[in-house]
């Protein structure tokens, strides 16, 4: 009789331990899967935010590049300034068109910078800010085109183009690094 009770208690303990082990294994597996799902969702959100920020930044960078091209074209056309009476008015109108695009795109680049900061991508944000500083230096000529008949020098444009190219490349490289580190 005593051995039967021992066998019953032993079987009950074995069943209980088996149930506990199964429950712990199931809990651990579920917890692991949930953490992987959360990590995957987090990467997806970061990826989407980064792609939107890059899209907005690329538009801004493209308009700055076009701004430079228009000023460089005007500098190349400067010998025609004396022979064409409407040169300075047309020059102002031509630059005004891209000036407005840059100003509108700047709103988007502010949004991009905010998203990049939110993601913790400070290096990318810093590089984008340095590109915005180049905007200030090139846009200073717009008010002077018609009134003072003044354009940037070729040396200024060459220097600006080199800085712009270097910063744009650094921006793209750093975005790529952040993407592959945090979003893939």
C-alpha positions, 0 to 999 in steps of 0.5 A: 500500500505504501509503495502504491502511494509512493508510485502515485506521488512519484508519477504526479511529481513527474507529470508536474515537472514535465508540465513545468518544463513544457510551460517554461520551454513554451514561454521562452520560445514565445518570448524569443519570437516576440523579441524577434518580431519587435526587433523586426518591426523596429527595423522596419519603422527605422527603414521607413523613416530613413527612406523618407528623410533621404528622399526629402534630402535628395530633393533639396540636394538636387535643387542646390545642384541646379542652383549652382548650375544656373549660376555657373551658366550665368557666369559663363554667359557674362560676356553677353551681358553688355550686348543683351539689354535684358540679360540681368532681368532674365538672369534674375528671373532664371535664378528666382525660379530655382530660388523658390524651389530651394526655399520650398525644399528647405521645409522638407529638409528640416523634416528630414533632419528631425527624423534623422535626429529622432533615429539617433543618426547624428553624423548624418544630421551633421553632414546635412546641416553642413550642406545647408550652410553651403546653401547660405553661401550660394544664395547670397548672390540672388539679391545682387543679380539685377540690382548690383549686376553681380555674380559669383566668381568662377573661383567661388563656384569651383570651391563651392562645387568641391565642398558640395560634392564632398559633403553630398558624397559624405552624406550618401556614404553615412546614410548607407552605413546607417541603413546597413547597420540599423535597418537591415 
